[in-house]
């Protein structure tokens, strides 16, 4: 397949500061959803009743993970371009596991040492140990933290990308890969809806609910790198339509479980949110949304992954203690600030040193490979 000429206006593969900000905002959206909507057992009350004015907006924070997946499709392809399988695998391990293991240790210590009850996964030591592999779902073992579900989707995406890396990442092969994956996801969705298909293994591999976000992110990276040919934009448009269906389904399942009063999110607001997510990422791809890199944005981007992993632990530890002495709004603000502060400390004094020590070394003869920095935007 012909690779288009790179337009003069298309940016290089340096740091995309706008993605640092978008990732942090996505993490805050997830925090808002959990603190103001989902964590009834932590508050001892329905959060939507404690924060009625914020609930319709906070409920949309459930879609922060969808933004993470879209960003991941973009930057994982960016980081895989020009890399061999060894360097790609090592970069993923270094990126994923240090903060994850710290969060897992925090979860285990919280329930072992404090007697906390809300959100307790009730795992045995062996099940915690299996969680350390991040493959616990393969063995039908409960996630130690509820937020780990998205990491399983990320891992499966990385495994699929690893196949592409082994074959060799080129413009044409990415389009073939994305087209096959998107068509498979649509086929599984349609067949499942018609009741003629129910293969759990194929569904796990294809990820019909999340594939559109990953494929759209990859297509947007091709647009960012090579300019706006019609086929990548077609992938983005198809993925957008499929994403609307997936997002509405995920929100509906939450409403069915909790009731609309406790998850007051309308279909219109979901459609608007997904549309904004795709529109903002399209602006990033086109270079129309540009932010100058800064230490603040770099810190926000780096804080995102620990914040995503640790905010539930902080909530379980602090919200029951602070509720009563402080009004609910001040409790939520205080716990959010503590979560961000702790996450920044983890990023600065644990995650960064480990990543510097273990990150793959680039050969100076690899000018086409993107900077290692871009991996910072790869996971929640």
N, C-alpha and C positions, 0 to 999 in steps of 0.2 A: 504494500500500500504506500502511495506517495506521501512523503513527509513534507508539509508545507514549509515554505521559507519563513524564517523568524522575522516578524515585522519589527521595524526599528523602535516602535513605542513599547514593545513588550519588555518587561523587566527581567533582570537576572534572578538567579536562585539564591539571593542573599536573605537576610533576615526580613521576615514580613511582620513588622511590628503590629500591624492591624490584626493579625491572627492571635498575637499575644492578648490583645484587648478582648477580642471576640471569645477566646477560650475562657478568660476570667469572667466575662459576663455570663457565659453559659454555665460556669460553675456556680455563680451567684444565683442564677435561675434555679438550679437544682437545689441549692441550699434553701432558697425561699419556698420551693415546693414542699420540701421535707419539713421545715420548721413551721410553716404557716398553714399547711394542708395535711400532710401525711402522718405526722408523728403524734397521733392521739394518745397512744400508750405512754409516751414520754411526758406529755403535758398533763395527763390525767383528765383531759377534756378534749373536745373536738376543736382543733385549731381554727377551722373556718368560722366557728362561732366566737372565738376569741378575737379574730381579725376579719370581721365581715367585710370591711371596705377593701381590704387587700386580697381577699380570697379569690375573686375572679381572675386577677392578674397572676397571683402566686401559683394558682393551679396550672397556668400555662408553663410554669417552670419545669414541668414534667418533660417538656420538649427540648430542654437544654441538652439532653443526651443526643437528640437528633442532630443538633448543631455540632456536637463533638464528632459524630460519625461523618458528617459532611466534611469537616475540617480534616479529619483523619484520612479520608480518601484522597484529599488534595496533597497533604504533606507526606504521607507514607509513599506515595508514588514519587514525590520530589526526592525523598531520601533514598529510595531504591534505585533511582536512575543512575546508571554508571557504576553500580556496586555489584560485587559478587555475593554469592549466597552466604559465605562465611561472615563477611563484614556486615551484611544486612541482619543476619540472625543475632550476631553479637550486639549490634546497636539496639535491637529490640529488647534483648534481655537486660542490658544495662539501663535502658529507659524505663522498663516496666517494673522490675522487681525490687529495687532498694526501698522506694517509698511504700510499695505494696507490703513488703515484709514488716516494715515498721508499723503500718496500720493494722496488720494482722496481729502483731504482738500487743498493740494497744487494746484491740478488741478482747483478746484472750485475758490480758491482765485486768481489764475493767470488770469482766464478769467473774473472774476467779478471786479477785482481791476485795471488791467492794460489795458484792452481793446484789448488784444492779439487776433489775428484772426487765425493763422495757427493751424490746428488740433483741433479747437474748436468743442466739441461734441454738443454744443447748447442744453444743458439740462436745464430743469426747476428745481427749488429747490426740488420738489418732486421726480424727476428722479435722482438727485444726492443722495437724501436720500435712494432711492431704491438701488442705486449702493453700498451704505454702507453695504448692506446685502450680496453682492457678487452674488446674485441670479437674477440680473437684466435681464439676458437673458431668464429666464423663463417667464418673462412678456413682452418680445419683446422690452425692453428698451435698448438704445444704451449704450455701455460701455463708461464711462467717459474718459478713456484712452485706446488707441488702444492695449496696451500690456495686458489688462485685459482678453483678449480672452483665453489665456492659463490657467488662474486661473480657469476658468469655466471647462476646461478639467480636471484640478487637482481635483477640488471639486467632479466631477463625479467619478473619480478614488477613492477618499477617501470614497465615499458612497458605492462603490462596495466592497472595502476592509473592510468596517465596517460590511458587511454581513459575510465575512470570519471570522472577529474577533468574532462576535456573535456565530458563529458555533464552533469556536476554530481553531487557526492556527496550523497546523501540516504539515510536509513535504508532506504527501500524499494528504491532502486537498488542499494545494497550487497547486500541480500538476493538480488536477482535475479542480480547479477553473481556472487556467491559460489555460488549454487545452480547456475547454468549451468556454472561452472568445475568445481565438484565433480562434477557429473554427467558432464561431458566427460572428466575424469580417470578416473572409474570406468569409463566406456565404453571408453576407450583401453586401460586395464589388462585388462579382461575380453576385449576383442577380440584384444589381443596374446597373452594367455594361451591363447586358443582357436586362435591361428594364422591368424586371418582379417584381421589388420590389421598393417601394417608401414610406416607413413608417417612418415619421420624428421622432416619439417617440422612436422607436426601434433604429434608427440610433443615436439619442442623447445618449441613454443608452449604446449601444455597442461601439460607437466611433471607427468605422472601420479604420479611418486614423491614430489614435493615440494608439489604443489598442496594436499593435505590440511592440511599445517602452516600454510600461508599463509591458507587459508580459515578454519581453526579460529581462528587469531589474529584475523582480521577479525571473526568472529562473537563472539569473547570481548570485543573492543572494543565492539561494539554492546551487549553485556550490561553492560559497565562503564559505558557512556555513558547507556544508556536503561533498563537493568533487564533481568531475565531472562524475556523472552517465550519461548514454546515453540519457535519456528522457529530462532532462533540456537542454542539448545541442541541441536536436532536436527542442525544442521550440525556442531556440535562432536562429537556422538556418532558421526555418520557419518564424519567426518574422523579421529576416534580409531581406528575400526575399520580404515580404509584405511591409516592411519599404521603400525599394527601390522604389516600386510602389507609395507609398504615398508621399515620398519626391519629386520624379519627378513630380507628379501631382501638388503638392503645388507650386513648382518652375515654372512649365508651366503656372499655373494660373496667377502668378505674371508677367511673361513675356507677356502673352496675354493682361494683363491690362496695362502694362507700355511700352511694346515694348522691343525687345532684346537690342537695343542701350542703354536703361536706366536700364536694368537688364541683363548684359552680362554674363550670367551663362550657361555653357554647360551641357548636360546630363552626359558627362564623369566626369566632376568635381563634380557633385552631387553624382554620384555613388562612386567615390573615397572618398568623405567626409563622407557619411554614412558608408562606409566600415571601415574607420579610427575610427569613433565613436564607432562602435561595437567592433572593435579590441582592442581599448584602454580600454573599459569597461570589455572586457574578460580578459585582463591582470590584471585589478584591482581585478576581481573575483578570479583569480587564485593566487593572491598574488605576481605576477611577476612585478607589478608596485607599488612600495612602496615608500612613502615619510615619513620622520620623522616628527611627529607633531611639530608645532612651532607656536609661537604667530602670526607670519606674515601670515602663511597659515590659521590659525583660523580666523584672521581678514579679510582676502580675502574672505573666505567662508561666514562669517557673513555679509560682505558688499554686497554680490551678490544680495540678494532679494531686498533691498532698491535701489540698482543701477538699477535693472531691472524695478522697479516701477517708479523711479523718473527721469531717464535720458531724457525722452521726455519733461517733464516739464522744465528742465534746458535748453534743446535745444530751446524750444519756447521762453524762457525768454532771452537767451543770443545771439543766433546766429544772429537774425536780428540786434541786437545792435552792434555786433562786425564785422559783414560783411561790408566791405568798408574800415574801418580803418586798418584792418588786412587781410593778405592773407588767402585764404580758408583753407590751411593746418594748419595754426596757430590757426585759429578759431576752427577747429575740435579738435585739440590737447588741446586747452584751455578748451573748453566745456567738453571734456571727463575727464580731470583732475578735474574740478569743480564738475562734476557729481559723480566721485569716492569719492572725499573729502566729499561732502555733504552726500553721502550714508554711509560713515564710521561714520560720526557724528550721523546720525540717528540710525545706528546699536549700537553705543557705549552708547549714552545718552538717547535713547528712547526705542529701541526694546529690548535690553538686560535687562534693569531694569524691564520692564513690564513682560518679560518672566520669570525672576527670581522670581518675585512676584507671578505670576499666574501659573507657571509650576506645573504639577502633582507631588505629593510627592511619591517616590517609597518606598515600604516596604522593610526593610532589609531582609525579608524572600523571596525575589524574585530574586534569583541569576541568573535565566535564562533570565531575561529581559535585553535587551541591554541598554547601557547608554543613558541618555536623549540627550546627545550631538549629536547623529546621526541624530536627526530631523533637524539639521541645514542644511542638504543637501537635504531637501525634496521638496523644491519649488524653482522656478527661483530666 
